[in-house]
């Protein structure tokens, strides 16, 4: 019995390591394909192999959504082939390779987690502001790791107060509005062809202002001076600012290279440079073999969403007169309608990339300003994931810190509506 158990553990360990190396190899070969005569299908095959190997370990939700997307996409593609429509094989297998490669690269930044701060814990106004800024600014670079860094520090007997969870979810997820290190930017740039990060970063930063204001007022109203926050140090802000400046400089100097590619190249080097544990290469190898597999659920969703989106595009190509929008501009009303529907769908646990993959083939050909379309995707992502107890962040809060799902939904609904209105207003003022 003990031998069987040990064999099972060994198989699981080997599977985890294999997935990590395959994901890394996929990202590396994709970068090579940009410069050398190497087909991106090689990178796509490696990514699909990673999903096949990790499939037994994926969450039930990820398996269900991925299976549905894959099946629906293949049915649509099969019908389109029957109608004589040509299918782009590279898009079918690896439409989302650029953002998957970026996702792998950015995940290494979790190795730069901030040091455990001193024992002082700010309260009241200072505590709220400190927690908002920490979750937002550090989270904009090291991603969901910051939820566990902050949450573990604030939790009492393994539990967070609902108001603390509220502040953490909103501030972290809203970094999707602007951060180049969030996978949301990769999704937006991929599904809004022609969009540029430099045209979405300023309206995205503007969107953080109502988030901070609403969240601060809510937290003070509910907890006042009793709010226990996370201490923010100037030292901990050095890494996100240094990396952001490096990306901006790189984008200005080599404007012909996409922002996704710049981040994919810079993020691993930034992780090696700023990581605190030693030896650097040994810890990086350990990360690949033991922790990188954690992104496999997102890998599965993004790959199958690419198949689904390709299926939708092929169906539109098969029936161009029937499945096309006859609109002259993406009006503010349309922005409000599409963002509302996509946010509501996300509340039920449907990953934003799914709804984005669905609407993109319809909207991308008719929206004159692709950066406006990218802004739609970014705001939907940042608002919906910060409000839904069934998003990745929401599930982490509910599962790890024992905040009831119903409580999360109840306390975030008003926020979602207010931010939805703000996103529509910013869209009108910025994009017309």
Secondary structure as GFF3:
##gff-version 3
##sequence-region A 1 432
A	DSSP	alpha_helix	2	35	.	.	.	ID=ss1
A	DSSP	alpha_helix	41	54	.	.	.	ID=ss2
A	DSSP	three_ten_helix	55	57	.	.	.	ID=ss3
A	DSSP	alpha_helix	60	82	.	.	.	ID=ss4
A	DSSP	alpha_helix	89	94	.	.	.	ID=ss5
A	DSSP	alpha_helix	97	107	.	.	.	ID=ss6
A	DSSP	three_ten_helix	108	112	.	.	.	ID=ss7
A	DSSP	alpha_helix	124	133	.	.	.	ID=ss8
A	DSSP	pi_helix	134	138	.	.	.	ID=ss9
A	DSSP	alpha_helix	139	142	.	.	.	ID=ss10
A	DSSP	alpha_helix	145	154	.	.	.	ID=ss11
A	DSSP	alpha_helix	162	173	.	.	.	ID=ss12
A	DSSP	three_ten_helix	174	177	.	.	.	ID=ss13
A	DSSP	alpha_helix	183	191	.	.	.	ID=ss14
A	DSSP	three_ten_helix	197	199	.	.	.	ID=ss15
A	DSSP	alpha_helix	201	222	.	.	.	ID=ss16
A	DSSP	three_ten_helix	224	226	.	.	.	ID=ss17
A	DSSP	alpha_helix	237	253	.	.	.	ID=ss18
A	DSSP	alpha_helix	259	274	.	.	.	ID=ss19
A	DSSP	alpha_helix	280	290	.	.	.	ID=ss20
A	DSSP	three_ten_helix	292	295	.	.	.	ID=ss21
A	DSSP	alpha_helix	296	318	.	.	.	ID=ss22
A	DSSP	alpha_helix	332	347	.	.	.	ID=ss23
A	DSSP	alpha_helix	352	363	.	.	.	ID=ss24
A	DSSP	alpha_helix	370	387	.	.	.	ID=ss25
A	DSSP	alpha_helix	392	401	.	.	.	ID=ss26
A	DSSP	alpha_helix	405	431	.	.	.	ID=ss27
###
